[in-house]
Amino acid sequence: MLTITVTEVPGGLHAVAESRGELLGEAALILEGAAVTVTGGKLRDLTDTDLLDGLLRAAFDRAGQLGCTAYRLAPEALPAFRSALEGLGYRLDGEEELAAFFSRRRCCGGQAGFRGFSPAPH
């Protein structure tokens, strides 16, 4: 069973995807005012962009719960996945409102919260 956990760390968020205790992927984000910035990440299976999408969505949802209203991708973040993320509807340059992002892609997350997701306990 896949589990995605988003943990608050000093200055940011750390999203981890695991299945049966095995690390499948992770993403690092920093909180900067009203925006959350993706600074890096990795996947065990480099072709599993849906997993990366899930990690980022869970982290964006948690950031929204913490008061962030926008996201951005750091220019150096996720170089191997930038074209895949663009194809999934992520804005590569500049900032995008989280509400606009979730309104375009409502499969999960957004105003009602990420279905099946709970933030990690503190």
C-alpha positions in Angstrom: 0.0 0.0 0.0 1.3 3.4 -0.9 1.6 6.0 1.9 2.5 9.6 1.3 3.5 11.5 4.4 4.2 15.3 4.6 6.2 16.4 7.6 6.9 19.9 8.7 10.7 20.6 9.0 12.4 23.8 9.9 11.5 26.3 7.2 9.7 23.9 5.0 8.1 20.5 4.2 9.4 17.1 3.4 7.1 14.7 1.5 7.9 11.0 1.5 6.2 8.1 -0.5 6.7 4.6 0.9 5.2 1.2 0.2 5.7 -1.6 2.7 8.5 0.3 4.4 10.4 0.9 1.1 11.2 4.5 0.1 9.7 5.2 -3.4 10.3 8.9 -3.6 10.6 12.2 -1.7 10.3 15.9 -2.3 11.7 18.9 -0.4 10.0 22.3 -0.2 10.6 25.5 1.6 8.0 27.9 2.9 8.6 31.5 1.9 5.9 33.9 3.0 2.7 33.0 1.2 4.5 30.7 -1.2 5.9 27.2 -1.1 8.9 26.5 -3.3 9.9 23.0 -4.5 13.6 22.7 -4.1 14.3 19.1 -4.9 13.2 15.6 -5.0 14.0 12.1 -6.1 12.2 8.9 -7.3 13.4 5.3 -7.1 11.6 4.8 -10.5 12.5 7.8 -12.7 9.6 7.1 -15.0 6.9 7.3 -12.2 6.0 10.9 -12.7 2.5 10.2 -11.3 4.2 9.5 -8.0 6.0 12.8 -8.1 2.7 14.5 -8.9 1.2 12.9 -5.8 4.0 13.9 -3.6 3.8 17.5 -4.8 0.0 17.6 -4.5 0.1 16.3 -0.9 2.8 18.9 0.0 0.9 21.7 -1.8 -2.2 20.8 0.1 -0.4 20.8 3.4 1.2 24.2 2.5 -2.2 25.5 1.8 -3.4 24.4 5.3 -0.4 26.3 6.7 -1.5 29.5 4.9 0.5 29.4 1.6 -1.5 30.6 -1.4 1.0 30.0 -4.2 3.7 27.5 -5.3 6.8 27.8 -7.5 9.5 25.4 -8.7 13.1 26.5 -8.0 15.0 26.7 -11.3 17.4 24.0 -10.2 14.7 21.7 -8.8 13.9 18.4 -10.4 15.8 19.0 -13.7 15.1 15.4 -14.9 11.3 15.9 -14.5 10.7 19.4 -15.7 9.2 18.5 -19.1 7.0 15.8 -17.4 5.8 18.3 -14.8 5.0 20.8 -17.6 2.9 18.1 -19.3 1.1 17.5 -16.0 0.2 21.2 -15.8 2.8 22.6 -13.4 4.0 26.1 -14.1 7.8 25.9 -14.5 8.6 29.6 -14.3 7.3 32.1 -11.8 4.6 31.6 -9.3 1.1 30.1 -9.6 -1.8 30.3 -7.1 -2.6 27.0 -5.4 -6.3 27.6 -5.9 -5.8 27.9 -9.7 -3.6 24.8 -9.8 -6.1 22.7 -7.9 -9.0 24.1 -9.9 -7.5 22.8 -13.1 -6.6 19.4 -11.8 -9.2 18.4 -9.2 -8.5 14.7 -9.0 -7.5 15.2 -5.4 -6.5 17.9 -2.9 -7.6 21.5 -2.9 -10.2 23.2 -0.8 -11.7 20.0 0.6 -8.3 18.6 1.5 -6.3 15.8 0.1 -8.4 12.6 0.1 -6.8 9.9 2.1 -3.9 12.1 3.3 -3.1 13.1 6.8 -0.1 15.3 7.8 2.5 13.6 9.8 2.2 14.1 13.6 4.5 16.7 15.1 
